[in-house]
């Protein structure tokens, strides 16, 4: 059980250019959407939630990349 817990809590960053490029492309895509929201939506609870969800989505996408074999 402890091994499974460790697997779930770790992200393995490989030292290869393909993974680094995927991570950079992912961050760039999320950054563009975030910039659009910051520039075009008035401050509100909904804007804050959207930004939080984008941050979370970016994190999960990158974690997914780190788990690719």
C-alpha positions in Angstrom: 0.0 0.0 0.0 2.8 2.4 0.8 4.3 1.9 -2.7 1.0 2.8 -4.3 0.8 5.9 -2.1 4.4 6.9 -3.1 3.5 6.4 -6.8 0.4 8.6 -6.4 2.3 11.4 -4.7 5.3 11.5 -7.0 5.9 13.1 -10.3 8.9 11.8 -12.2 10.6 14.4 -14.4 12.6 12.6 -17.1 15.7 14.3 -18.4 14.5 14.2 -22.0 13.6 17.0 -24.4 10.3 15.5 -25.5 8.8 15.7 -21.9 10.2 19.2 -21.3 8.7 20.4 -24.6 5.3 18.9 -23.7 5.4 20.6 -20.3 6.4 23.9 -21.8 3.6 23.7 -24.4 1.1 22.8 -21.7 2.1 25.8 -19.6 2.0 28.1 -22.7 -1.5 27.0 -23.6 -2.8 27.5 -20.1 -1.1 30.8 -19.8 -2.8 32.1 -23.0 -6.3 31.2 -21.6 -5.4 32.7 -18.2 -4.3 35.9 -19.9 -7.5 36.1 -21.8 -9.6 35.7 -18.6 -7.5 38.3 -16.8 -7.9 40.8 -19.6 -11.5 40.3 -20.5 -13.5 39.3 -17.4 -14.3 41.7 -14.6 -13.2 40.8 -11.1 -15.7 38.4 -9.5 -16.0 35.2 -7.7 -16.5 33.4 -11.0 -13.3 34.9 -12.4 -11.4 33.7 -9.3 -12.9 30.2 -9.6 -12.0 30.0 -13.3 -8.4 31.0 -12.6 -8.2 28.5 -9.8 -9.5 25.7 -12.0 -7.1 26.7 -14.7 -4.2 26.5 -12.3 -5.4 23.1 -11.1 -5.9 21.9 -14.7 -2.4 22.9 -15.6 -1.0 21.1 -12.6 -2.9 17.9 -13.4 -1.9 18.0 -17.1 1.7 18.3 -16.2 1.5 15.5 -13.7 0.0 13.4 -16.4 2.9 14.1 -18.7 5.3 13.1 -16.0 3.6 9.7 -15.7 3.9 8.9 -19.3 6.1 5.9 -20.0 
